[in-house]
Amino acid sequence: MAYRFSTRSGSSLYVEDNGSGPPVLALHGIGGGAYFFGGAAKRLSSRHRFITLDNPGTGNSVSSVKPFTLESNVEDIGDLVRDKIGQPVVLIGHSFGTILALKAWQQWPEWIRAIVFTCGLPKVRPNVHERLSLRAADIAKNGIGGWGSKMSAGVFSKNTFQEQPEMVSIFERLFEAQEPSSYIRSIEVLLGADVTSIVPTVKVPCMAIAGTEDSYAPPDSVKEFISKIPGGCRQENIQNNAHMVFLETPEMFAEIVEEFLEKLN
């Protein structure tokens, strides 16, 4: 079921809410949307309530704060959890969604049951920071056209290109269909974010999922990140995957998440 949710600040969020059971809320990375987790929702909604949304200020969601910030996004998402979902959630944070999840832990920890970090780190690595800065400048000057294929080359593995060219093509088209100014702002927020100090405060069950070919959040970087979580954090590395594990090997991603969720219950 898709609906719109109005936050206390006046933002209007596009939300997809399916299934019943303990709630799981998936937060996408920059350039993405609720559709990133559409397949995962269908695979997991028989035993869980699976919720995802377009991040405030992106896609079909409108932020009351202009330009939107990390803090305003987390505040709006917190309203969704408290006022609509109504009980503590398991957060799945992909890429920038990992940063959102950690910031959410700082702002409303009583509403979080567990966290699944997916292809994410608490701060952008220096080489990625430079890459994203150049991308934002180019899109601001020349538009987003042509960037779909450039993006896919950086987020999908060689195996995915060979085995799922149709999915890659759809991703490229959807990427170029987004509003360029919202994407540029998302990059700005991501590049300015550093939530590393929050990591040692996490006290809920956690799991990290990484793709072995991910250049944004390589497994070794993920391992270093989660080593700072006091209670420990299981890590699952998915072979022949890059940055989009839930699209590259959706069955395996869902199985790993399902196993983690069942242990919570």
TORKOL-4160 file (C-alpha; in steps of 0.2 Angstrom, whole numbers, padded with zeros to 4 digits, m for minus):
265
<pt num="1" X="0000" Y="0000" Z="0000"/>
<pt num="2" X="0007" Y="0017" Z="m0005"/>
<pt num="3" X="0001" Y="0033" Z="0004"/>
<pt num="4" X="0007" Y="0050" Z="0009"/>
<pt num="5" X="0012" Y="0055" Z="0027"/>
<pt num="6" X="0012" Y="0073" Z="0033"/>
<pt num="7" X="0026" Y="0076" Z="0046"/>
<pt num="8" X="0025" Y="0088" Z="0061"/>
<pt num="9" X="0036" Y="0100" Z="0051"/>
<pt num="10" X="0025" Y="0100" Z="0036"/>
<pt num="11" X="0035" Y="0088" Z="0025"/>
<pt num="12" X="0025" Y="0076" Z="0014"/>
<pt num="13" X="0032" Y="0059" Z="0013"/>
<pt num="14" X="0029" Y="0046" Z="0000"/>
<pt num="15" X="0028" Y="0029" Z="0009"/>
<pt num="16" X="0026" Y="0011" Z="0003"/>
<pt num="17" X="0019" Y="0000" Z="0018"/>
<pt num="18" X="0016" Y="m0019" Z="0015"/>
<pt num="19" X="0014" Y="m0034" Z="0025"/>
<pt num="20" X="0011" Y="m0037" Z="0044"/>
<pt num="21" X="0021" Y="m0042" Z="0058"/>
<pt num="22" X="0036" Y="m0033" Z="0067"/>
<pt num="23" X="0040" Y="m0017" Z="0057"/>
<pt num="24" X="0055" Y="m0015" Z="0046"/>
<pt num="25" X="0059" Y="0002" Z="0039"/>
<pt num="26" X="0071" Y="0003" Z="0024"/>
<pt num="27" X="0081" Y="0019" Z="0020"/>
<pt num="28" X="0088" Y="0021" Z="0003"/>
<pt num="29" X="0104" Y="0029" Z="m0003"/>
<pt num="30" X="0106" Y="0045" Z="m0013"/>
<pt num="31" X="0099" Y="0044" Z="m0031"/>
<pt num="32" X="0087" Y="0030" Z="m0025"/>
<pt num="33" X="0069" Y="0029" Z="m0019"/>
<pt num="34" X="0057" Y="0017" Z="m0011"/>
<pt num="35" X="0058" Y="0007" Z="m0027"/>
<pt num="36" X="0075" Y="0001" Z="m0022"/>
<pt num="37" X="0067" Y="m0011" Z="m0009"/>
<pt num="38" X="0051" Y="m0015" Z="m0018"/>
<pt num="39" X="0057" Y="m0033" Z="m0022"/>
<pt num="40" X="0064" Y="m0035" Z="m0004"/>
<pt num="41" X="0047" Y="m0029" Z="0003"/>
<pt num="42" X="0038" Y="m0043" Z="m0008"/>
<pt num="43" X="0050" Y="m0056" Z="m0002"/>
<pt num="44" X="0049" Y="m0052" Z="0016"/>
<pt num="45" X="0031" Y="m0045" Z="0019"/>
<pt num="46" X="0023" Y="m0062" Z="0022"/>
<pt num="47" X="0031" Y="m0062" Z="0040"/>
<pt num="48" X="0035" Y="m0044" Z="0042"/>
<pt num="49" X="0028" Y="m0026" Z="0040"/>
<pt num="50" X="0040" Y="m0019" Z="0027"/>
<pt num="51" X="0040" Y="0000" Z="0025"/>
<pt num="52" X="0051" Y="0011" Z="0014"/>
<pt num="53" X="0050" Y="0029" Z="0008"/>
<pt num="54" X="0057" Y="0041" Z="m0004"/>
<pt num="55" X="0069" Y="0051" Z="0007"/>
<pt num="56" X="0062" Y="0069" Z="0012"/>
<pt num="57" X="0065" Y="0081" Z="m0002"/>
<pt num="58" X="0068" Y="0067" Z="m0015"/>
<pt num="59" X="0057" Y="0057" Z="m0027"/>
<pt num="60" X="0039" Y="0059" Z="m0023"/>
<pt num="61" X="0043" Y="0066" Z="m0005"/>
<pt num="62" X="0043" Y="0085" Z="m0002"/>
<pt num="63" X="0053" Y="0092" Z="0013"/>
<pt num="64" X="0047" Y="0107" Z="0022"/>
<pt num="65" X="0065" Y="0112" Z="0025"/>
<pt num="66" X="0073" Y="0119" Z="0010"/>
<pt num="67" X="0087" Y="0114" Z="0007"/>
<pt num="68" X="0084" Y="0098" Z="0017"/>
<pt num="69" X="0097" Y="0093" Z="0029"/>
<pt num="70" X="0103" Y="0077" Z="0037"/>
<pt num="71" X="0094" Y="0083" Z="0053"/>
<pt num="72" X="0078" Y="0087" Z="0045"/>
<pt num="73" X="0077" Y="0071" Z="0036"/>
<pt num="74" X="0080" Y="0061" Z="0052"/>
<pt num="75" X="0067" Y="0072" Z="0061"/>
<pt num="76" X="0054" Y="0068" Z="0047"/>
<pt num="77" X="0057" Y="0050" Z="0047"/>
<pt num="78" X="0056" Y="0049" Z="0066"/>
<pt num="79" X="0038" Y="0057" Z="0064"/>
<pt num="80" X="0034" Y="0043" Z="0052"/>
<pt num="81" X="0040" Y="0030" Z="0065"/>
<pt num="82" X="0031" Y="0037" Z="0080"/>
<pt num="83" X="0015" Y="0043" Z="0073"/>
<pt num="84" X="0011" Y="0031" Z="0059"/>
<pt num="85" X="0021" Y="0015" Z="0062"/>
<pt num="86" X="0019" Y="0016" Z="0081"/>
<pt num="87" X="0032" Y="0004" Z="0087"/>
<pt num="88" X="0051" Y="0001" Z="0087"/>
<pt num="89" X="0057" Y="m0003" Z="0070"/>
<pt num="90" X="0072" Y="m0013" Z="0062"/>
<pt num="91" X="0081" Y="0000" Z="0051"/>
<pt num="92" X="0089" Y="m0006" Z="0035"/>
<pt num="93" X="0100" Y="0008" Z="0029"/>
<pt num="94" X="0108" Y="0007" Z="0012"/>
<pt num="95" X="0123" Y="0018" Z="0008"/>
<pt num="96" X="0118" Y="0035" Z="0014"/>
<pt num="97" X="0104" Y="0026" Z="0023"/>
<pt num="98" X="0117" Y="0019" Z="0035"/>
<pt num="99" X="0121" Y="0037" Z="0040"/>
<pt num="100" X="0103" Y="0041" Z="0042"/>
<pt num="101" X="0101" Y="0025" Z="0053"/>
<pt num="102" X="0115" Y="0030" Z="0064"/>
<pt num="103" X="0109" Y="0048" Z="0066"/>
<pt num="104" X="0092" Y="0041" Z="0070"/>
<pt num="105" X="0099" Y="0030" Z="0083"/>
<pt num="106" X="0106" Y="0046" Z="0091"/>
<pt num="107" X="0090" Y="0056" Z="0089"/>
<pt num="108" X="0077" Y="0043" Z="0093"/>
<pt num="109" X="0085" Y="0026" Z="0100"/>
<pt num="110" X="0069" Y="0021" Z="0109"/>
<pt num="111" X="0061" Y="0018" Z="0092"/>
<pt num="112" X="0074" Y="0007" Z="0085"/>
<pt num="113" X="0075" Y="m0012" Z="0088"/>
<pt num="114" X="0090" Y="m0016" Z="0077"/>
<pt num="115" X="0100" Y="m0010" Z="0062"/>
<pt num="116" X="0105" Y="m0018" Z="0046"/>
<pt num="117" X="0119" Y="m0008" Z="0038"/>
<pt num="118" X="0119" Y="m0011" Z="0019"/>
<pt num="119" X="0134" Y="m0006" Z="0009"/>
<pt num="120" X="0136" Y="0009" Z="0020"/>
<pt num="121" X="0149" Y="0018" Z="0031"/>
<pt num="122" X="0147" Y="0032" Z="0044"/>
<pt num="123" X="0157" Y="0044" Z="0033"/>
<pt num="124" X="0162" Y="0045" Z="0014"/>
<pt num="125" X="0179" Y="0039" Z="0010"/>
<pt num="126" X="0191" Y="0052" Z="0003"/>
<pt num="127" X="0192" Y="0045" Z="m0014"/>
<pt num="128" X="0173" Y="0044" Z="m0015"/>
<pt num="129" X="0171" Y="0061" Z="m0008"/>
<pt num="130" X="0181" Y="0068" Z="m0023"/>
<pt num="131" X="0172" Y="0058" Z="m0035"/>
<pt num="132" X="0155" Y="0064" Z="m0029"/>
<pt num="133" X="0160" Y="0082" Z="m0029"/>
<pt num="134" X="0165" Y="0081" Z="m0047"/>
<pt num="135" X="0149" Y="0072" Z="m0051"/>
<pt num="136" X="0138" Y="0086" Z="m0043"/>
<pt num="137" X="0148" Y="0099" Z="m0052"/>
<pt num="138" X="0146" Y="0091" Z="m0069"/>
<pt num="139" X="0127" Y="0088" Z="m0066"/>
<pt num="140" X="0125" Y="0106" Z="m0060"/>
<pt num="141" X="0133" Y="0112" Z="m0076"/>
<pt num="142" X="0128" Y="0100" Z="m0089"/>
<pt num="143" X="0112" Y="0091" Z="m0083"/>
<pt num="144" X="0110" Y="0073" Z="m0077"/>
<pt num="145" X="0108" Y="0066" Z="m0095"/>
<pt num="146" X="0121" Y="0052" Z="m0098"/>
<pt num="147" X="0124" Y="0049" Z="m0080"/>
<pt num="148" X="0114" Y="0033" Z="m0079"/>
<pt num="149" X="0127" Y="0022" Z="m0088"/>
<pt num="150" X="0141" Y="0031" Z="m0078"/>
<pt num="151" X="0132" Y="0027" Z="m0062"/>
<pt num="152" X="0129" Y="0009" Z="m0066"/>
<pt num="153" X="0147" Y="0006" Z="m0070"/>
<pt num="154" X="0151" Y="0011" Z="m0052"/>
<pt num="155" X="0138" Y="0002" Z="m0042"/>
<pt num="156" X="0135" Y="m0014" Z="m0051"/>
<pt num="157" X="0148" Y="m0029" Z="m0052"/>
<pt num="158" X="0154" Y="m0036" Z="m0068"/>
<pt num="159" X="0144" Y="m0052" Z="m0065"/>
<pt num="160" X="0128" Y="m0041" Z="m0063"/>
<pt num="161" X="0131" Y="m0033" Z="m0080"/>
<pt num="162" X="0133" Y="m0050" Z="m0088"/>
<pt num="163" X="0118" Y="m0059" Z="m0079"/>
<pt num="164" X="0106" Y="m0045" Z="m0077"/>
<pt num="165" X="0108" Y="m0032" Z="m0091"/>
<pt num="166" X="0089" Y="m0028" Z="m0092"/>
<pt num="167" X="0089" Y="m0023" Z="m0073"/>
<pt num="168" X="0104" Y="m0012" Z="m0076"/>
<pt num="169" X="0096" Y="m0003" Z="m0090"/>
<pt num="170" X="0080" Y="0000" Z="m0080"/>
<pt num="171" X="0091" Y="0007" Z="m0066"/>
<pt num="172" X="0100" Y="0019" Z="m0078"/>
<pt num="173" X="0084" Y="0026" Z="m0085"/>
<pt num="174" X="0077" Y="0028" Z="m0068"/>
<pt num="175" X="0092" Y="0037" Z="m0062"/>
<pt num="176" X="0092" Y="0050" Z="m0076"/>
<pt num="177" X="0073" Y="0053" Z="m0072"/>
<pt num="178" X="0076" Y="0060" Z="m0055"/>
<pt num="179" X="0076" Y="0079" Z="m0051"/>
<pt num="180" X="0094" Y="0084" Z="m0053"/>
<pt num="181" X="0093" Y="0098" Z="m0040"/>
<pt num="182" X="0087" Y="0085" Z="m0027"/>
<pt num="183" X="0101" Y="0073" Z="m0031"/>
<pt num="184" X="0114" Y="0087" Z="m0030"/>
<pt num="185" X="0108" Y="0092" Z="m0013"/>
<pt num="186" X="0108" Y="0074" Z="m0008"/>
<pt num="187" X="0126" Y="0073" Z="m0013"/>
<pt num="188" X="0130" Y="0089" Z="m0003"/>
<pt num="189" X="0121" Y="0082" Z="0013"/>
<pt num="190" X="0131" Y="0065" Z="0011"/>
<pt num="191" X="0148" Y="0074" Z="0009"/>
<pt num="192" X="0145" Y="0085" Z="0024"/>
<pt num="193" X="0140" Y="0070" Z="0035"/>
<pt num="194" X="0151" Y="0062" Z="0048"/>
<pt num="195" X="0142" Y="0051" Z="0061"/>
<pt num="196" X="0157" Y="0041" Z="0066"/>
<pt num="197" X="0156" Y="0047" Z="0084"/>
<pt num="198" X="0139" Y="0039" Z="0085"/>
<pt num="199" X="0145" Y="0021" Z="0081"/>
<pt num="200" X="0152" Y="0017" Z="0098"/>
<pt num="201" X="0135" Y="0022" Z="0106"/>
<pt num="202" X="0125" Y="0009" Z="0097"/>
<pt num="203" X="0117" Y="m0004" Z="0109"/>
<pt num="204" X="0104" Y="m0014" Z="0098"/>
<pt num="205" X="0108" Y="m0029" Z="0088"/>
<pt num="206" X="0116" Y="m0025" Z="0071"/>
<pt num="207" X="0121" Y="m0033" Z="0055"/>
<pt num="208" X="0132" Y="m0027" Z="0041"/>
<pt num="209" X="0130" Y="m0033" Z="0023"/>
<pt num="210" X="0143" Y="m0029" Z="0010"/>
<pt num="211" X="0147" Y="m0033" Z="m0008"/>
<pt num="212" X="0164" Y="m0040" Z="m0011"/>
<pt num="213" X="0166" Y="m0028" Z="m0027"/>
<pt num="214" X="0159" Y="m0012" Z="m0018"/>
<pt num="215" X="0170" Y="0003" Z="m0021"/>
<pt num="216" X="0160" Y="0014" Z="m0010"/>
<pt num="217" X="0160" Y="0003" Z="0005"/>
<pt num="218" X="0172" Y="m0011" Z="0003"/>
<pt num="219" X="0171" Y="m0025" Z="0015"/>
<pt num="220" X="0187" Y="m0021" Z="0024"/>
<pt num="221" X="0181" Y="m0003" Z="0027"/>
<pt num="222" X="0164" Y="m0010" Z="0033"/>
<pt num="223" X="0173" Y="m0022" Z="0045"/>
<pt num="224" X="0183" Y="m0007" Z="0052"/>
<pt num="225" X="0167" Y="0003" Z="0055"/>
<pt num="226" X="0157" Y="m0011" Z="0064"/>
<pt num="227" X="0172" Y="m0015" Z="0075"/>
<pt num="228" X="0168" Y="0000" Z="0085"/>
<pt num="229" X="0151" Y="m0006" Z="0090"/>
<pt num="230" X="0153" Y="m0012" Z="0108"/>
<pt num="231" X="0141" Y="m0027" Z="0107"/>
<pt num="232" X="0148" Y="m0033" Z="0091"/>
<pt num="233" X="0140" Y="m0034" Z="0073"/>
<pt num="234" X="0139" Y="m0048" Z="0062"/>
<pt num="235" X="0145" Y="m0045" Z="0044"/>
<pt num="236" X="0140" Y="m0054" Z="0028"/>
<pt num="237" X="0150" Y="m0052" Z="0012"/>
<pt num="238" X="0140" Y="m0056" Z="m0004"/>
<pt num="239" X="0152" Y="m0063" Z="m0017"/>
<pt num="240" X="0151" Y="m0055" Z="m0035"/>
<pt num="241" X="0141" Y="m0040" Z="m0029"/>
<pt num="242" X="0145" Y="m0022" Z="m0029"/>
<pt num="243" X="0135" Y="m0008" Z="m0021"/>
<pt num="244" X="0117" Y="m0013" Z="m0025"/>
<pt num="245" X="0116" Y="m0030" Z="m0016"/>
<pt num="246" X="0097" Y="m0030" Z="m0015"/>
<pt num="247" X="0096" Y="m0028" Z="m0034"/>
<pt num="248" X="0111" Y="m0039" Z="m0039"/>
<pt num="249" X="0107" Y="m0055" Z="m0029"/>
<pt num="250" X="0089" Y="m0051" Z="m0022"/>
<pt num="251" X="0086" Y="m0068" Z="m0016"/>
<pt num="252" X="0102" Y="m0069" Z="m0006"/>
<pt num="253" X="0099" Y="m0052" Z="0002"/>
<pt num="254" X="0082" Y="m0057" Z="0007"/>
<pt num="255" X="0088" Y="m0073" Z="0015"/>
<pt num="256" X="0101" Y="m0065" Z="0025"/>
<pt num="257" X="0090" Y="m0051" Z="0031"/>
<pt num="258" X="0076" Y="m0064" Z="0035"/>
<pt num="259" X="0088" Y="m0075" Z="0045"/>
<pt num="260" X="0093" Y="m0059" Z="0055"/>
<pt num="261" X="0075" Y="m0054" Z="0058"/>
<pt num="262" X="0070" Y="m0071" Z="0064"/>
<pt num="263" X="0083" Y="m0072" Z="0077"/>
<pt num="264" X="0077" Y="m0055" Z="0084"/>
<pt num="265" X="0060" Y="m0063" Z="0086"/>
